[in-house]
């Protein structure tokens, strides 16, 4: 992996940015516009496998297929109402369609939808445990998480969360789930809650900033985006105690860390913020409008 790939929701585009180890070097980005669907597309989620990017367009009810070697858009497939996020396993895509309240399973070899699995209200974010072959879907409006067994393609459980869960992540060791519980639209702060992946019981939770919307796990630290607080929190991942709060400008929408650099999408200002934690320096890179989901490639 030597690049960062991010969705620009307001520009109907994808930006490719080289990963760096120092902010002293020049960082040159490349923007690829999605044109095969009916604009506006509003790309909101991305999954990459075998040099192909699959991009969920929540206004166009479609998935764009982008060849990452040529950076050419190859095709577009229509999958369901308001696809917000997606992941994949084997030959299948699993797509959270928010308006229809279901997870659509698309067979890439047969090139067709094979099943639609009902969830609760407004499935928003989707995560997979490849070891357990389980999907976890945040249901934004019903304040819970659906658990789907992809061996039988059925909902087998449900986790109750605090209000408006925005993100779920499987921990690096495969034993826990981290959930961002946002309280979006409320004046109160949000929470990070940790669930045991096997018992599906809550282990602990901690208050963070307003509208936590993304989380990234490093070796010892959890990094949390607080969308409405213009900040990120750094938590000790073992006891969830806050180590540090970093105040930013704009609206931090998503983040990930590679080597010593934390990359943060500023949704409000159309920028990628690159934060060097060792040298305590930052560089802002202009990208498309409303940068949203991102992944390494």
Rosetta blueprint (number, residue, H / E / L):
1 X L
2 X L
3 X E
4 X E
5 X E
6 X E
7 X E
8 X E
9 X L
10 X L
11 X L
12 X L
13 X E
14 X E
15 X E
16 X E
17 X E
18 X E
19 X L
20 X L
21 X L
22 X L
23 X L
24 X L
25 X L
26 X L
27 X L
28 X L
29 X E
30 X E
31 X E
32 X E
33 X E
34 X L
35 X L
36 X L
37 X L
38 X L
39 X L
40 X L
41 X L
42 X L
43 X E
44 X E
45 X E
46 X E
47 X E
48 X E
49 X E
50 X L
51 X L
52 X E
53 X E
54 X E
55 X E
56 X E
57 X E
58 X L
59 X L
60 X L
61 X L
62 X E
63 X E
64 X E
65 X E
66 X E
67 X E
68 X L
69 X L
70 X L
71 X L
72 X E
73 X E
74 X E
75 X E
76 X E
77 X E
78 X E
79 X L
80 X L
81 X L
82 X L
83 X E
84 X E
85 X E
86 X E
87 X E
88 X E
89 X E
90 X L
91 X L
92 X E
93 X E
94 X E
95 X E
96 X E
97 X E
98 X L
99 X L
100 X L
101 X L
102 X E
103 X E
104 X E
105 X E
106 X E
107 X E
108 X L
109 X L
110 X L
111 X L
112 X E
113 X E
114 X E
115 X E
116 X E
117 X E
118 X E
119 X L
120 X L
121 X L
122 X L
123 X E
124 X E
125 X E
126 X E
127 X E
128 X E
129 X E
130 X L
131 X L
132 X L
133 X L
134 X E
135 X E
136 X E
137 X E
138 X E
139 X E
140 X L
141 X L
142 X L
143 X L
144 X E
145 X E
146 X E
147 X E
148 X E
149 X E
150 X L
151 X L
152 X L
153 X L
154 X E
155 X E
156 X E
157 X E
158 X E
159 X E
160 X E
161 X L
162 X L
163 X L
164 X L
165 X E
166 X E
167 X E
168 X E
169 X E
170 X E
171 X L
172 X L
173 X L
174 X L
175 X L
176 X E
177 X E
178 X E
179 X E
180 X E
181 X E
182 X L
183 X L
184 X L
185 X L
186 X L
187 X L
188 X L
189 X L
190 X L
191 X E
192 X E
193 X E
194 X E
195 X E
196 X E
197 X L
198 X L
199 X L
200 X L
201 X L
202 X E
203 X E
204 X E
205 X E
206 X E
207 X E
208 X L
209 X L
210 X L
211 X L
212 X E
213 X E
214 X E
215 X E
216 X E
217 X E
218 X L
219 X L
220 X L
221 X E
222 X E
223 X E
224 X E
225 X E
226 X E
227 X L
228 X L
229 X L
230 X L
231 X E
232 X E
233 X E
234 X E
235 X E
236 X E
237 X L
238 X L
239 X L
240 X L
241 X L
242 X E
243 X E
244 X E
245 X E
246 X E
247 X E
248 X L
249 X L
250 X L
251 X L
252 X E
253 X E
254 X E
255 X E
256 X E
257 X E
258 X E
259 X L
260 X L
261 X E
262 X E
263 X E
264 X E
265 X E
266 X E
267 X L
268 X L
269 X L
270 X L
271 X E
272 X E
273 X E
274 X E
275 X E
276 X E
277 X L
278 X L
279 X L
280 X L
281 X E
282 X E
283 X E
284 X E
285 X E
286 X E
287 X L
288 X L
289 X L
290 X L
291 X E
292 X E
293 X E
294 X E
295 X E
296 X E
297 X L
